[in-house]
Amino acid sequence: MDNTEKLTIVKTLVEIEGDAFDSALTVYLTIAGQKILNRTFPYDSTKTEVPSQYEVLQCEIAAYLWNKRGAEGQTSHSENGISRSYENADVPASMLKGVVPFCGTFREVSG
C-alpha cells in the first residue's frame, strides 16, 4: 500500500473530504508509522518502511491521533453527560499489542 492509499483510508476513517488537511494527516501517518517501527524493530533505527501487515494499523493509529487533537493529554473529562478519558497521552498500548517485535541475533564479524 502506498502513502496515497494510506492517506485515503485515514481520510475515510476521520470523515474528511478534499485535500485541505492532507499535510497534517500525512504527519500523523508518519508518527503512527514510527510508533510501529519502534515497537517492531526496537534495536534497529535503520528500518523506515512499516511492514505490510501493520499498514492498516498505521492508518488506524493516525486516525486515533487525529481524533484526539486538542485533548492530547486528557485523562478524564465530563460535560453534559459526555465523559472522556484516555489510556495515556501517547498511542494506547492496546493499539500496539498486536505488533510483534522482530528478534534476531548479533553476529560479530572479525577481520
DABELTA-V73897 format. One record per pair of residues at least 4 apart in sequence whose C-alpha atoms are under 6 Angstrom apart, sorted by the first residue. I is the first residue (numbers start at 1). J is the second residue. If there is no record, write none. Layout:
BEGIN
[[I & J] [I & J]]
END
This chain:
BEGIN
[[10 & 59] [10 & 63] [11 & 15] [11 & 16] [22 & 26] [28 & 62] [29 & 33] [29 & 62] [32 & 58] [32 & 61] [32 & 62] [33 & 50] [33 & 58] [34 & 38] [36 & 40] [37 & 41] [38 & 42] [39 & 101] [40 & 100] [40 & 101] [40 & 102] [41 & 101] [41 & 102] [68 & 72] [72 & 89] [73 & 89] [75 & 85] [75 & 86] [76 & 84] [76 & 85] [77 & 83] [77 & 84] [78 & 82] [78 & 83] [87 & 92] [93 & 97]]
END
